[in-house]
Each structure stands twice: as C-alpha cells, then as structure tokens.
C-alpha cells in the first residue's frame, strides 16, 4: 500500500488529524539510582551501540561468554579497582624491600636484583594505573590469570630465597583475598588450594618437621577461613543486590516491568539489530514495534469508585495484556494508567497483537464489589524496520495514541517510523 503521509489512521481506516509527536528524550527517560547499570554506550554513525567492554563486541562467541562467566569477575569495575590498589601496594612493597636494607646498611642484593626490582615496580605501577582508569577494557579471565601468576611468582621467589617467615608467606594471601572477594566460587577455592600448595613447598623445605606441621596447619586455617568468610559475605551481598534489582525493575502494583527496564530492552534490541545488520543477507528485517495502551476514562473510574478500585482495574488490565503477549515481549507500566509493550516482528504481527490486546480488554469486564465494570483502552502503535528508528518509536506511538483518544477512544491507531522521520499509513 502506498504511504499516505501526514495523518495516522486507525485500523478501521478512519483518518484523524495528527499533532506534533513528543520527543523520546523527554518522554521516555529514567531517573538513575544507585542500582542503575552504567549509562548507555556511545553510538556510532549507524546508530549501533559501540562495544563498551571486551565481552560486548559482536564477534564474541559462545565459548568466550562461557569462559568469561567461569573465569571473569562478578563486577569488572570493582575487581579492577581492587586489583589496582593491590598492584600499587605491591609496587611500593617491592621498592621498600629493596631500598630499606640499603638504608639500614644490611643490603645483600646485587645490581641485577635492583634492576629487576625497578622493572617489577614499574610494571605494577603501570598495571595499577590501567586497572584504575579503564578496568572495563581488561578481559575478565585476565584477573584469574593475575592471581595464578602472583602465586607462581610468590612460590618461585620464596623457594629461591628460602624465605618462610610471616612476611614471605603473607604474600600468598593477596591473590586469595582478591579471588574470594571478586571471582567465582570455583576459581576462589582453586586459588586458595594453589596458595596452600605453594606455601607448603617453602614451609616443608626450610623448616623442621615439627614446626613445619604447625605453620602449615596455621596457614591452612587462615586461607580456608578467609576464603569461606569472604565468599559468605559476597553471597549475602549478591542476594541483596538481586532483591534491590527486582524492586527497581518491577512495578509494585501491577508486577509489570518499569520504564527503566523498557529502555534497557530498547537498547538491547538496537544492539541486536545493529549486529544483525552487519551480516544481513538479502532477506529483509522484520523490525520492531511499540504499543502504548491507555485506560479510557480512568480518572472517572477513580472518582466514582475510589482509588483502590482504580488500582485493581490497572492490575486487571495488566493481567489481560500479559495473557496476550509473547513471553519474549516486554510489558512495562510507564505512567499512571499507561502501559507499553515492546515487540519484535513484522508490522502486521505487531498490529495483530495490539488488536488482540484491545479485544481482550473490551471482552473481559472488570469485576469490583460484585459489580461488572466495562473496560476499554485506547492504543497507539508504531513500527520500524531500522535500528535507528527505535529512538522515534515512542514519539510515533504516543502521537498515534493521542489520535486514538481524540477520535473517541476505544480504538487502535497505527503509525510507522522510517529512517527519514515519521511516516503514517
């Protein structure tokens, strides 16, 4: 069908006048809180989301993701900052161990050891700066590798120097603490076990059997208790964070997603569409649609029956909407009586789903205080084929919703979005 630019039409074919659509940047914004994820990634000229971390790149394979989940940290930024502090402390301690004996007149090193001290300190200071400034660009498994390297260096150095003192053994605790605080449980216990193996080699080779057994038992107790305590604390913190995320992501009245979740779903859809576009075949893309649902005469319902009944009506409509949409669609409450549905698929499929929502609400009366109250909704629909059109989905759907209400409510009005702007059919 040839496009008729200038006016949206409802599904019955009746033309209505349009108003200027509102901007998505004004109407579909969120207020960040402490649990919000990092801000959206910068855009390229194509409108795709630029990769922010190594694992966000479109070329990541399933094996890379599984490796990251197993060997990567729970929080890359927090792990990077902790590792930065540890590298800084390690660099300072390395310099101190080389220079203090010279100051005290008890230096037994050589020019070679001094050169290695300088190289090691510079490497640790440089790594500390990188981890502090750009922790997100460091591949996740790198942190596990750093723990293993630290254990190998500590074991080799201690055996070469024969240092089984508390100061020498304490270095084994740095990777143990870091792994328990930031890495996965399996990796944390693996690092703890390797730390015990490394420390036992130096203890058993430099001490008599009696004192070696006592020191080894003490070292085992310290490593196991430290790992267990930190893992328990992290597990409790993860439960609290999950609960806070659930509260922030779910509307307390209807149980639908929040506006923030809807924006995240739009951003994910944009990223997926951009990735698909890079390897697109001749087959056309299906696109995505946004359906805005507004309860008709909701204020009158509240005024005549009371706000508890109005709240129950919202829950009723939300339940009906969920019964119609697919499991992969995002349904959110974005205003007092306004719901939004983000769907993947063709224009015809999105319109069909909007019609189904409209029909099920009209055909399922709301019962309150043993009385049936008829319910209707006005629906605005927008569809786009291009990833860049996602920014204009809300503006187009909102304009269509407004026209549905102006035309008498209880109807579905559809608008399309193309790369050149808003196009109505």
C-alpha positions in Angstrom: 0.0 0.0 0.0 1.3 3.4 -0.9 2.1 5.6 2.1 -0.3 8.4 2.9 2.0 10.9 4.6 0.7 13.5 7.1 -2.0 11.6 9.1 -2.1 8.4 11.1 -5.1 6.2 10.6 -6.9 3.8 12.9 -7.3 0.2 11.9 -10.8 0.8 10.8 -9.5 3.2 8.1 -10.9 6.5 9.6 -8.4 9.4 9.1 -7.7 11.7 12.1 -5.6 14.8 12.4 -2.1 14.5 13.8 -0.4 16.5 16.4 3.4 17.0 16.7 4.8 14.0 18.5 6.7 14.4 21.7 10.4 13.7 21.9 11.5 10.3 23.2 14.4 12.0 25.0 11.8 13.9 27.1 9.0 11.3 27.5 11.0 8.0 27.8 13.7 9.0 30.2 14.6 7.4 33.5 15.9 8.7 36.8 19.1 6.9 37.6 19.6 5.4 41.1 22.4 3.6 42.8 21.4 0.3 41.3 21.1 1.5 37.7 23.5 -0.1 35.3 26.1 2.0 33.5 24.9 4.6 31.1 24.1 3.6 27.5 27.1 3.0 25.3 28.2 5.7 22.8 26.6 5.5 19.4 28.3 5.0 16.1 27.1 6.9 13.0 24.8 4.0 12.1 23.1 4.2 15.5 24.6 0.9 16.8 25.8 0.6 20.3 29.6 0.7 20.4 31.1 -2.1 22.5 32.0 -0.8 25.9 33.8 -3.8 27.2 35.8 -6.7 25.6 32.8 -9.1 26.0 30.3 -6.7 24.4 31.9 -7.0 21.0 29.6 -8.6 18.4 32.3 -11.1 17.5 32.2 -12.7 20.9 31.4 -16.4 20.6 29.6 -18.7 22.9 32.9 -20.1 24.2 34.1 -16.6 25.0 31.0 -15.9 27.0 31.2 -19.2 28.9 34.9 -18.5 29.7 34.1 -15.1 30.9 31.3 -16.4 33.2 33.6 -19.0 34.7 36.9 -17.1 34.9 35.8 -13.5 34.9 35.0 -11.3 37.9 31.4 -10.7 39.2 31.9 -7.0 38.7 34.7 -5.9 36.4 34.9 -2.3 37.6 35.1 -3.3 41.3 37.6 -6.0 40.6 39.7 -3.6 38.6 39.8 -1.0 41.4 40.7 -3.6 44.0 43.4 -5.1 41.8 44.7 -1.5 41.2 45.1 -1.0 44.9 46.8 -4.3 45.3 49.2 -3.6 42.4 50.0 -0.2 43.8 50.7 -1.8 47.3 52.8 -4.5 45.7 54.9 -2.0 43.8 55.5 0.1 46.9 56.4 -3.0 48.9 58.7 -4.3 46.2 60.6 -1.0 46.2 60.6 -0.9 50.0 62.1 -4.4 50.3 64.9 -3.4 48.0 65.7 0.0 49.4 65.2 -0.3 53.2 68.1 -2.8 53.6 70.3 -0.3 51.8 69.2 2.5 54.1 69.8 0.3 57.2 73.1 -0.9 55.9 72.1 -4.5 55.6 71.8 -4.8 51.8 72.7 -8.2 50.4 71.3 -7.8 46.9 73.1 -7.0 43.6 72.8 -4.8 40.6 70.7 -7.5 38.9 68.2 -7.7 41.7 68.0 -3.9 41.8 67.2 -3.8 38.1 64.5 -6.5 38.4 63.1 -4.5 41.3 62.8 -1.4 39.2 61.2 -3.4 36.3 58.7 -5.1 38.6 57.7 -1.9 40.3 57.2 -0.1 37.0 55.0 -3.0 35.7 52.9 -3.0 38.8 52.5 0.8 38.9 51.5 0.8 35.2 49.1 -2.0 35.7 47.6 -0.2 38.7 47.0 2.9 36.6 45.4 0.9 33.8 43.1 -1.0 36.2 42.1 2.2 37.9 41.4 4.3 34.8 40.0 1.6 32.4 39.0 -1.5 34.2 36.2 -2.3 31.8 38.6 -2.9 28.8 40.5 -5.7 30.6 39.3 -9.2 29.6 37.6 -10.9 32.5 39.8 -14.0 32.6 42.8 -11.7 33.0 42.0 -11.3 36.7 42.1 -15.1 37.2 45.4 -15.2 35.3 46.9 -12.5 37.5 46.0 -14.5 40.6 47.8 -17.6 39.2 50.8 -15.5 38.1 51.1 -14.0 41.5 51.0 -17.4 43.2 53.6 -18.7 40.8 55.9 -15.7 41.4 55.5 -15.9 45.2 56.2 -19.7 45.1 59.3 -19.3 42.9 60.7 -16.3 44.8 60.2 -17.9 48.2 61.8 -21.1 47.2 64.8 -19.3 45.7 65.3 -17.1 48.7 64.3 -19.7 51.3 62.1 -17.2 53.0 59.5 -18.9 55.1 58.9 -16.1 57.5 55.5 -14.5 58.1 56.4 -11.6 55.7 57.2 -14.1 52.9 54.1 -16.2 53.5 51.8 -13.2 53.7 52.2 -12.5 50.0 50.3 -15.7 49.3 47.2 -14.1 50.9 46.9 -11.3 48.3 45.6 -13.5 45.5 43.5 -15.5 47.9 41.7 -12.4 49.2 41.2 -11.0 45.7 39.8 -14.2 44.3 37.4 -14.7 47.2 36.1 -11.1 47.0 35.7 -10.8 43.2 36.0 -14.1 41.3 33.6 -17.1 41.1 33.4 -19.6 43.9 35.2 -22.4 42.0 38.0 -20.1 41.0 38.3 -18.7 44.6 38.7 -22.2 46.1 41.1 -23.2 43.3 43.3 -20.2 44.1 43.1 -21.0 47.8 44.2 -24.6 47.1 47.1 -23.4 44.9 48.2 -20.9 47.6 48.4 -23.7 50.2 50.4 -25.9 47.8 52.8 -23.1 47.0 53.3 -22.1 50.7 53.6 -25.7 51.8 56.6 -26.2 49.4 58.6 -23.4 51.1 57.5 -24.4 54.6 58.3 -28.0 54.3 61.7 -27.4 52.6 63.0 -24.8 55.1 61.7 -25.8 58.5 62.0 -28.9 60.8 59.1 -31.3 60.5 57.6 -30.2 63.9 57.5 -26.5 63.3 56.6 -27.1 59.6 53.5 -29.0 60.5 52.4 -26.3 62.9 53.0 -23.5 60.4 51.3 -25.4 57.6 48.2 -26.0 59.8 48.1 -22.3 60.7 48.4 -21.3 57.1 45.7 -23.7 56.1 43.3 -22.4 58.7 44.0 -18.8 57.7 43.5 -19.5 53.9 40.3 -21.6 54.4 38.7 -19.2 56.9 39.5 -16.1 54.8 38.1 -17.7 51.7 35.0 -19.0 53.4 34.2 -15.8 55.2 34.6 -13.6 52.1 32.6 -15.9 49.9 29.8 -15.9 52.5 29.8 -12.1 52.7 29.8 -11.9 48.9 26.9 -14.3 48.6 24.8 -12.3 51.1 25.7 -9.1 49.2 24.6 -10.7 45.9 21.3 -11.7 47.3 20.7 -8.1 48.5 21.6 -6.7 45.1 19.3 -9.1 43.3 16.5 -8.1 45.6 17.1 -4.4 45.0 17.2 -5.0 41.3 13.9 -6.9 41.4 12.3 -4.0 43.3 13.8 -1.4 40.9 12.8 -3.5 37.8 9.2 -4.4 38.8 6.2 -2.1 39.3 4.9 -2.7 42.8 1.2 -2.5 41.8 0.9 -4.4 38.6 4.1 -6.6 38.6 4.9 -5.3 35.1 8.4 -4.1 34.2 9.4 -0.5 34.9 10.2 2.3 32.5 13.9 1.6 33.1 13.6 -2.0 32.0 11.8 -0.9 28.9 14.6 1.4 28.0 17.1 -1.4 28.6 15.0 -3.6 26.3 15.0 -1.0 23.6 18.8 -0.6 23.9 19.3 -4.4 23.7 17.0 -4.5 20.6 19.1 -1.7 19.0 22.3 -3.6 19.6 21.0 -6.9 18.3 19.6 -5.2 15.2 22.9 -3.4 14.5 24.8 -6.7 14.9 22.4 -8.5 12.6 22.7 -5.6 10.1 26.4 -6.2 9.8 25.9 -9.7 8.5 22.4 -9.3 6.9 21.5 -11.3 3.9 19.1 -10.3 1.1 16.2 -11.3 3.3 14.5 -8.1 4.8 14.5 -7.5 8.5 11.2 -8.0 10.5 11.7 -4.9 12.6 10.2 -4.0 16.0 7.1 -2.3 17.3 6.0 -0.3 20.3 2.4 -0.5 21.6 1.1 2.1 24.0 -2.0 1.2 26.0 -4.0 3.8 27.9 -7.1 3.0 30.0 -10.1 5.0 28.9 -11.8 7.3 31.4 -9.6 6.1 34.2 -10.0 9.3 36.2 -13.7 8.9 36.1 -13.3 5.3 37.4 -11.2 6.6 40.3 -13.5 9.4 41.1 -16.7 7.3 41.1 -15.4 4.0 42.7 -12.3 5.1 44.6 -8.6 4.7 44.1 -8.5 1.1 45.4 -10.9 0.1 42.7 -8.8 2.0 40.2 -5.7 0.2 41.3 -7.5 -3.1 40.9 -8.6 -2.1 37.4 -4.9 -1.5 36.5 -4.0 -4.9 37.8 -6.8 -6.4 35.8 -5.7 -4.8 32.5 -2.1 -5.7 33.2 -3.0 -9.3 33.6 -5.0 -9.3 30.4 -2.2 -7.7 28.5 0.3 -10.4 29.8 -2.1 -13.1 28.7 -2.0 -11.9 25.1 1.7 -11.0 24.5 4.5 -13.5 23.9 7.0 -14.5 26.6 9.8 -12.6 24.9 7.9 -9.3 24.7 8.5 -6.5 27.3 5.4 -5.1 29.0 6.0 -2.1 31.2 4.0 0.4 33.2 5.4 3.8 32.2 2.7 6.1 33.7 -0.3 6.2 36.0 -2.6 4.4 33.6 -0.3 3.9 30.6 1.3 0.6 29.6 3.9 0.0 26.9 4.6 -3.2 25.0 7.9 -3.7 23.0 7.6 -6.4 20.4 9.9 -7.9 17.8 8.3 -8.8 14.5 6.7 -7.5 11.4 4.3 -4.6 11.2 1.3 -6.9 10.6 2.3 -9.1 13.6 2.6 -6.0 15.9 -0.8 -4.6 14.8 -2.4 -8.0 15.2 -1.0 -8.2 18.8 -2.3 -4.7 19.5 -5.8 -5.6 18.2 -5.7 -8.7 20.4 -5.0 -6.5 23.5 -7.8 -4.2 22.6 -10.3 -7.0 22.1 -9.4 -8.9 25.3 -9.8 -5.9 27.5 -13.2 -5.0 25.9 -14.5 -8.6 26.1 -13.4 -9.1 29.7 -15.3 -6.9 32.1 -13.7 -5.9 35.4 -15.5 -7.1 38.5 -15.4 -4.9 41.6 -17.7 -5.2 44.7 -19.8 -7.8 42.9 -20.4 -5.5 40.0 -19.1 -5.7 36.5 -17.5 -2.6 35.1 -16.9 -2.4 31.4 -13.3 -1.5 30.4 -11.9 -0.2 27.2 -8.4 1.0 26.1 -7.0 3.4 23.5 -3.9 2.0 21.8 -1.2 3.7 19.7 1.1 1.5 17.7 4.4 2.3 16.0 6.6 0.0 13.9 10.1 0.4 12.4 12.4 -1.7 10.3 15.6 0.2 11.0 17.7 0.1 14.3 18.0 3.9 14.2 14.2 4.2 14.2 13.9 2.9 17.7 14.6 6.4 19.1 11.4 7.6 17.4 9.2 4.7 18.3 7.8 6.3 21.4 7.1 9.6 19.7 5.2 8.0 16.9 3.3 5.6 19.2 2.4 8.5 21.5 1.1 10.5 18.6 -1.0 7.6 17.4 -2.3 7.1 21.0 -3.3 10.8 21.2 -5.2 10.4 17.9 -7.0 7.3 19.2 -8.3 9.3 22.2 -9.2 12.4 20.1 -11.2 10.2 17.7 -13.4 8.9 20.5 -11.2 6.3 22.5 -11.7 2.6 22.4 -9.6 2.0 19.2 -6.2 1.2 17.8 -4.3 3.8 15.7 -1.1 2.8 13.8 1.9 4.9 12.7 5.2 3.7 11.1 8.7 5.0 11.5 11.3 5.1 8.7 14.9 6.4 8.6 13.6 9.8 7.3 11.2 10.5 10.1 7.6 9.6 11.0 5.5 8.1 8.2 1.9 7.4 8.7 -0.2 4.9 6.8 
